[in-house]
Amino acid sequence: MTVVYDDPRSPAQRRRDTEDRLTRDVDVWVASASADGAPYLVPLSFAWDGEALLVATPAKSPTGRNLAATRTARIGLGHTRDVSMIDGEVEVLEIDELPQQQADRFAARTGFDPRPLTTPYRWFRITPRRIQAWREGNELRDRELMRDGRWLV
């Protein structure tokens, strides 16, 4: 069987598609690792403000501990046949440190508000440093859209 791909998208189109998903999608896969390298992967709801993704998870969960310790994350946005991979730097905020307007926006967008929960949550603001996007094998070339926090296209 021969696999037929659509024509590859231009890097500029991939950037537009990635920015659209950041604006439109509600959930991402967040990969983190412990200090000794044990991987952990979890789906989390997010809000995008044009510069960073905001997620919330229990402070003592594996993801919460990993993000706080390493200050790095790898994000999977989209599905496997149209994915954007985002490597980011993590800023940790206690639940009451985020301005109310931003927390309210997160809750309205995601349908989830960690503030009233009895389990202690933290906010994690993930700023992209590298973004790659591709659909199929014919888009592996030119998949890097951002490097060192700067768009290449």
Backbone as CSV, one residue per row, in Angstrom:
resi,resn,N_x,N_y,N_z,CA_x,CA_y,CA_z,C_x,C_y,C_z
1,MET,0.839,-1.177,0.000,0.000,0.000,0.000,0.885,1.242,0.000
2,THR,0.587,2.169,-0.866,1.329,3.415,-0.966,0.626,4.486,-0.147
3,VAL,1.394,5.173,0.677,0.843,6.271,1.468,0.940,7.547,0.654
4,VAL,-0.176,8.252,0.547,-0.213,9.512,-0.180,-0.458,10.630,0.829
5,TYR,0.446,11.591,0.851,0.323,12.725,1.758,-0.194,13.937,1.006
6,ASP,-0.880,14.812,1.727,-1.178,16.127,1.176,0.146,16.856,1.000
7,ASP,0.141,17.883,0.176,1.352,18.695,0.045,1.724,19.247,1.415
8,PRO,3.022,19.334,1.712,3.420,19.871,3.015,3.042,21.349,3.146
9,ARG,2.679,21.726,4.357,2.383,23.130,4.633,3.690,23.915,4.710
10,SER,3.613,25.157,4.395,4.782,26.031,4.553,5.025,26.248,6.047
11,PRO,6.242,26.605,6.428,6.481,26.940,7.834,5.554,28.052,8.336
12,ALA,5.273,29.041,7.500,4.378,30.127,7.911,2.978,29.597,8.207
13,GLN,2.488,28.653,7.373,1.171,28.069,7.615,1.185,27.231,8.885
14,ARG,2.263,26.517,9.133,2.374,25.722,10.367,2.342,26.624,11.593
15,ARG,2.987,27.777,11.498,2.939,28.714,12.625,1.506,29.181,12.847
16,ARG,0.808,29.561,11.771,-0.582,29.998,11.911,-1.435,28.896,12.518
17,ASP,-1.230,27.659,12.065,-1.999,26.532,12.593,-1.694,26.298,14.070
18,THR,-0.426,26.418,14.453,-0.041,26.249,15.858,-0.655,27.344,16.715
19,GLU,-0.574,28.579,16.259,-1.167,29.682,17.015,-2.678,29.522,17.131
20,ASP,-3.319,29.008,16.083,-4.756,28.755,16.132,-5.082,27.703,17.191
21,ARG,-4.308,26.624,17.235,-4.548,25.574,18.237,-4.327,26.115,19.648
22,LEU,-3.309,26.933,19.824,-3.059,27.517,21.145,-4.239,28.374,21.597
23,THR,-4.877,29.027,20.656,-6.021,29.874,20.964,-7.303,29.063,21.147
24,ARG,-7.461,27.999,20.376,-8.716,27.258,20.299,-8.773,26.033,21.200
25,ASP,-7.693,25.252,21.267,-7.701,24.010,22.051,-7.773,24.319,23.544
26,VAL,-8.198,23.331,24.313,-8.357,23.498,25.757,-7.400,22.605,26.538
27,ASP,-6.975,21.501,25.945,-6.138,20.537,26.661,-4.846,20.262,25.904
28,VAL,-3.797,19.968,26.671,-2.496,19.581,26.129,-1.977,18.396,26.929
29,TRP,-1.002,17.698,26.372,-0.253,16.683,27.111,0.989,17.357,27.662
30,VAL,1.220,17.214,28.950,2.383,17.816,29.602,3.324,16.700,30.038
31,ALA,4.525,16.707,29.477,5.555,15.736,29.852,6.560,16.432,30.759
32,SER,6.903,15.724,31.831,7.912,16.227,32.763,8.757,15.042,33.196
33,ALA,9.790,15.337,33.941,10.656,14.270,34.450,11.125,14.645,35.848
34,SER,11.305,13.622,36.658,11.833,13.841,38.000,13.320,14.164,37.908
35,ALA,13.889,14.550,39.025,15.317,14.892,39.051,16.188,13.721,38.608
36,ASP,15.723,12.487,38.861,16.511,11.315,38.445,16.118,10.812,37.060
37,GLY,15.264,11.573,36.354,14.955,11.263,34.967,13.729,10.409,34.718
38,ALA,12.970,10.065,35.758,11.759,9.264,35.550,10.704,10.125,34.843
39,PRO,10.213,9.681,33.675,9.259,10.484,32.914,7.852,10.405,33.488
40,TYR,7.069,11.443,33.206,5.670,11.474,33.616,4.909,12.275,32.571
41,LEU,3.730,11.791,32.197,2.921,12.423,31.158,1.487,12.525,31.648
42,VAL,0.887,13.709,31.509,-0.467,13.919,32.002,-1.188,14.937,31.103
43,PRO,-2.494,14.738,30.870,-3.252,15.757,30.144,-3.695,16.853,31.115
44,LEU,-3.533,18.096,30.706,-3.962,19.228,31.530,-4.661,20.260,30.658
45,SER,-5.652,20.920,31.238,-6.277,22.055,30.568,-5.331,23.242,30.644
46,PHE,-5.448,24.143,29.674,-4.545,25.289,29.639,-5.251,26.527,29.111
47,ALA,-4.659,27.658,29.404,-5.057,28.931,28.811,-3.809,29.551,28.204
48,TRP,-3.958,30.102,27.026,-2.858,30.744,26.297,-3.108,32.245,26.289
49,ASP,-2.103,33.030,26.668,-2.256,34.486,26.705,-1.483,35.195,25.594
50,GLY,-1.000,34.424,24.630,-0.213,34.994,23.549,1.284,34.893,23.780
51,GLU,1.683,34.566,25.011,3.099,34.433,25.349,3.425,33.137,26.067
52,ALA,2.468,32.618,26.829,2.737,31.431,27.644,1.458,30.638,27.855
53,LEU,1.634,29.359,28.163,0.524,28.492,28.534,0.428,28.490,30.054
54,LEU,-0.779,28.572,30.571,-1.017,28.502,32.003,-1.734,27.196,32.297
55,VAL,-1.164,26.391,33.188,-1.785,25.142,33.619,-1.816,25.135,35.141
56,ALA,-2.629,24.246,35.699,-2.692,24.077,37.153,-2.732,22.589,37.448
57,THR,-2.031,22.192,38.487,-2.030,20.793,38.912,-1.682,20.759,40.396
58,PRO,-2.064,19.699,41.100,-1.731,19.644,42.528,-0.225,19.799,42.766
59,ALA,0.109,20.571,43.768,1.514,20.850,44.079,2.297,19.578,44.368
60,LYS,1.658,18.593,44.997,2.370,17.372,45.394,2.213,16.224,44.401
61,SER,1.564,16.470,43.273,1.445,15.432,42.246,2.807,15.240,41.587
62,PRO,3.021,14.103,40.900,4.298,13.941,40.193,4.586,15.098,39.234
63,THR,3.585,15.530,38.489,3.798,16.632,37.554,4.120,17.920,38.293
64,GLY,3.375,18.218,39.342,3.637,19.428,40.118,5.037,19.446,40.706
65,ARG,5.448,18.323,41.261,6.804,18.232,41.829,7.864,18.365,40.738
66,ASN,7.650,17.661,39.620,8.637,17.693,38.533,8.797,19.091,37.944
67,LEU,7.679,19.749,37.651,7.750,21.084,37.058,8.424,22.071,38.004
68,ALA,8.118,21.966,39.294,8.725,22.870,40.275,10.220,22.613,40.416
69,ALA,10.624,21.357,40.323,12.040,21.013,40.520,12.895,21.321,39.298
70,THR,12.410,20.975,38.109,13.247,21.102,36.905,13.008,22.386,36.130
71,ARG,11.832,22.976,36.309,11.444,24.214,35.624,11.425,24.064,34.109
72,THR,11.206,22.827,33.628,11.078,22.583,32.193,9.907,21.641,31.937
73,ALA,9.329,21.765,30.743,8.235,20.882,30.339,8.285,20.701,28.834
74,ARG,7.706,19.599,28.386,7.504,19.358,26.948,6.007,19.167,26.777
75,ILE,5.435,19.929,25.874,3.991,19.966,25.667,3.662,19.353,24.314
76,GLY,2.655,18.491,24.284,2.103,17.974,23.044,0.751,18.624,22.807
77,LEU,0.630,19.381,21.719,-0.590,20.097,21.373,-1.133,19.509,20.083
78,GLY,-2.387,19.076,20.097,-2.980,18.467,18.917,-2.888,16.959,18.976
79,HIS,-3.246,16.326,17.876,-3.205,14.864,17.824,-1.995,14.417,17.005
80,THR,-1.763,13.121,16.964,-0.515,12.608,16.393,-0.356,12.883,14.902
81,ARG,-1.426,13.126,14.178,-1.331,13.416,12.741,-1.356,14.916,12.453
82,ASP,-1.292,15.715,13.507,-1.217,17.175,13.366,-0.767,17.727,14.714
83,VAL,0.517,17.598,14.990,1.032,17.876,16.326,1.964,19.081,16.338
84,SER,1.905,19.804,17.434,2.903,20.830,17.741,3.552,20.417,19.051
85,MET,4.865,20.336,19.053,5.628,20.000,20.259,6.278,21.281,20.768
86,ILE,6.061,21.557,22.039,6.521,22.806,22.639,7.421,22.483,23.824
87,ASP,8.658,22.931,23.760,9.568,22.841,24.901,9.535,24.193,25.586
88,GLY,9.309,24.177,26.910,9.162,25.449,27.585,9.830,25.538,28.934
89,GLU,10.034,26.785,29.344,10.530,27.096,30.681,9.328,27.326,31.587
90,VAL,9.430,26.850,32.817,8.302,26.866,33.743,8.525,27.876,34.865
91,GLU,7.518,28.701,35.080,7.463,29.584,36.244,6.404,29.016,37.181
92,VAL,6.723,28.880,38.448,5.811,28.309,39.439,5.165,29.441,40.231
93,LEU,3.834,29.388,40.342,3.090,30.385,41.111,2.187,29.673,42.109
94,GLU,2.215,30.126,43.340,1.265,29.603,44.316,-0.133,30.012,43.869
95,ILE,-1.123,29.291,44.324,-2.485,29.467,43.818,-2.998,30.894,44.009
96,ASP,-2.572,31.578,45.067,-3.047,32.942,45.321,-2.136,34.019,44.721
97,GLU,-1.081,33.631,44.022,-0.151,34.600,43.421,-0.570,35.064,42.027
98,LEU,-1.432,34.311,41.382,-1.870,34.696,40.041,-2.936,35.779,40.167
99,PRO,-2.836,36.864,39.409,-3.880,37.887,39.464,-5.263,37.275,39.210
100,GLN,-6.255,37.764,39.942,-7.603,37.203,39.875,-8.150,37.184,38.458
101,GLN,-7.895,38.237,37.690,-8.403,38.296,36.319,-7.868,37.137,35.478
102,GLN,-6.595,36.786,35.641,-6.013,35.678,34.887,-6.587,34.339,35.351
103,ALA,-6.758,34.185,36.656,-7.336,32.948,37.183,-8.787,32.799,36.729
104,ASP,-9.534,33.895,36.741,-10.924,33.862,36.270,-10.981,33.494,34.789
105,ARG,-10.053,34.031,34.005,-10.006,33.721,32.568,-9.717,32.237,32.352
106,PHE,-8.774,31.696,33.120,-8.456,30.272,33.035,-9.705,29.441,33.343
107,ALA,-10.385,29.760,34.438,-11.572,28.998,34.846,-12.675,29.075,33.790
108,ALA,-12.894,30.254,33.236,-13.937,30.411,32.218,-13.591,29.645,30.950
109,ARG,-12.328,29.671,30.569,-11.905,29.019,29.328,-11.911,27.510,29.439
110,THR,-11.463,26.983,30.577,-11.273,25.540,30.715,-12.427,24.828,31.410
111,GLY,-13.255,25.575,32.138,-14.308,24.941,32.921,-13.786,24.329,34.213
112,PHE,-12.569,24.689,34.596,-11.936,24.140,35.800,-11.321,25.282,36.602
113,ASP,-11.642,25.324,37.888,-11.098,26.354,38.771,-10.472,25.684,39.984
114,PRO,-9.141,25.663,40.072,-8.486,24.991,41.193,-8.495,25.789,42.496
115,ARG,-8.865,27.055,42.455,-8.747,27.916,43.635,-9.568,27.456,44.833
116,PRO,-10.811,27.003,44.676,-11.581,26.632,45.872,-11.333,25.203,46.376
117,LEU,-10.520,24.441,45.687,-10.313,23.043,46.061,-9.510,22.933,47.351
118,THR,-9.763,21.863,48.113,-9.012,21.658,49.357,-7.618,21.106,49.089
119,THR,-7.440,20.389,47.988,-6.105,19.922,47.602,-5.289,21.129,47.153
120,PRO,-4.091,21.331,47.700,-3.281,22.488,47.291,-2.787,22.364,45.842
121,TYR,-3.177,23.321,45.046,-2.750,23.411,43.650,-1.737,24.530,43.502
122,ARG,-1.001,24.474,42.389,-0.134,25.563,41.957,-0.441,25.863,40.500
123,TRP,-0.139,27.085,40.116,-0.167,27.478,38.712,1.229,27.277,38.139
124,PHE,1.279,26.894,36.881,2.551,26.746,36.176,2.422,27.489,34.847
125,ARG,3.243,28.504,34.704,3.245,29.309,33.482,4.408,28.810,32.630
126,ILE,4.083,28.268,31.453,5.078,27.633,30.585,5.309,28.515,29.356
127,THR,6.506,29.067,29.273,6.870,29.951,28.165,7.628,29.147,27.115
128,PRO,7.108,29.093,25.889,7.784,28.319,24.843,9.192,28.834,24.551
129,ARG,10.110,27.893,24.420,11.482,28.180,23.990,11.742,27.556,22.620
130,ARG,11.056,26.442,22.340,11.197,25.751,21.053,9.828,25.196,20.671
131,ILE,9.453,25.362,19.412,8.201,24.803,18.899,8.496,24.116,17.576
132,GLN,7.996,22.892,17.452,8.053,22.135,16.208,6.623,21.748,15.844
133,ALA,6.320,21.690,14.548,4.984,21.292,14.103,5.083,20.499,12.810
134,TRP,4.321,19.396,12.744,4.277,18.580,11.538,3.022,17.709,11.553
135,ARG,2.650,17.245,10.381,1.520,16.323,10.241,2.012,14.931,9.873
136,GLU,2.735,14.825,8.787,3.198,13.536,8.273,4.695,13.619,7.991
137,GLY,5.231,12.521,7.473,6.655,12.459,7.182,7.143,13.540,6.247
138,ASN,6.268,13.974,5.346,6.694,15.005,4.393,6.804,16.393,5.031
139,GLU,6.426,16.511,6.301,6.573,17.789,6.989,7.658,17.761,8.065
140,LEU,8.401,16.667,8.134,9.478,16.616,9.131,10.551,17.660,8.838
141,ARG,10.828,17.855,7.576,11.757,18.914,7.189,11.090,20.255,7.506
142,ASP,11.833,21.186,7.995,11.323,22.529,8.335,10.298,22.517,9.465
143,ARG,10.337,21.509,10.328,9.345,21.437,11.404,9.618,22.408,12.548
144,GLU,10.858,22.894,12.663,11.177,23.811,13.758,10.690,25.219,13.421
145,LEU,9.773,25.732,14.253,9.168,27.046,14.029,9.697,28.100,14.987
146,MET,10.138,27.659,16.172,10.668,28.573,17.182,11.914,27.948,17.778
147,ARG,12.910,28.793,18.003,14.136,28.348,18.666,14.566,29.460,19.618
148,ASP,14.981,29.075,20.819,15.435,30.042,21.832,14.386,31.128,22.095
149,GLY,13.112,30.731,22.027,12.027,31.657,22.326,11.690,32.643,21.228
150,ARG,12.263,32.456,20.033,12.008,33.368,18.914,11.464,32.604,17.719
151,TRP,10.392,33.151,17.155,9.833,32.550,15.951,10.850,32.630,14.825
152,LEU,10.980,31.561,14.068,11.869,31.525,12.906,11.135,31.944,11.643
153,VAL,9.814,31.925,11.692,8.970,32.298,10.542,7.952,33.331,10.968
